[in-house]
Amino acid sequence: MPMLATYEEIDNLTPAELRFRQACQFYVLFKEHHGPSVDPLDTRLFWMCYADAFLMTLVSLKDLVSPDQKKALNGSDLFRMMTVLRNVTVHQAVVSKGSPLNMIVRDIYLGGRPWRYENAMLGAVRITEALDHYEQKLKQENRWDRERRNVEGARRWNAGLAAQATPRVELWQVFLEALTFVAGVCGFTLPTGL
């Protein structure tokens, strides 16, 4: 697997650019550890770790960019959805455990090798249920005022997903869309090989 920032580049990148490259690297690692090309018996923990790491690095970018860029990131329902996913997966629910807050749906096929696979998906119905639970939890904990905009943005993003003929999308596709959006806002170039 190629490194998306060379040893020499790391010292010359701004903190925001380095964080972006980290998010890209975690995205590549996430993609390599799930789906029809890999056996979930060997890789389940890896893709979960890399998904969490991707979300943490991507969302933390907003603290490293200019105020105008931060405003543009927060103005995106997609970025708000990534923020809620990060908050839920990091602070509230782990992907593999049953929780009313978990938004990740796993398509699992455990046929014989080499056809055994696991694919992480986002499904509109599951997201709606999870956001309802999350909102209740935030209100109970007196954190709703702080997180309301993120949840509302995630709901708007999910409404777009729900309007699709198939209201489900593979997680890697949403991650790539988020990377592309952040690159555009911040003036970064997506590394080749994504």
Secondary structure, DSSP 8 states (H G I E B T S, - for coil): ---SS-HHHHHHS-HHHHHHHHHHHHHHHHHHTSSTTS-HHHHHHHHHHHHHHHHHHHHHGGGTS-HHHHHHHHT-HHHHHHHHHHHHHHHT--TTS--TT--EEEEEE--STTS-EEEEEEEHHHHHHHHHHHHHHHHHTT-HHHHHHHHHHHHHHHHHHHTSSS-EEEHHHHHHHHHHHHHHHHT----TT-
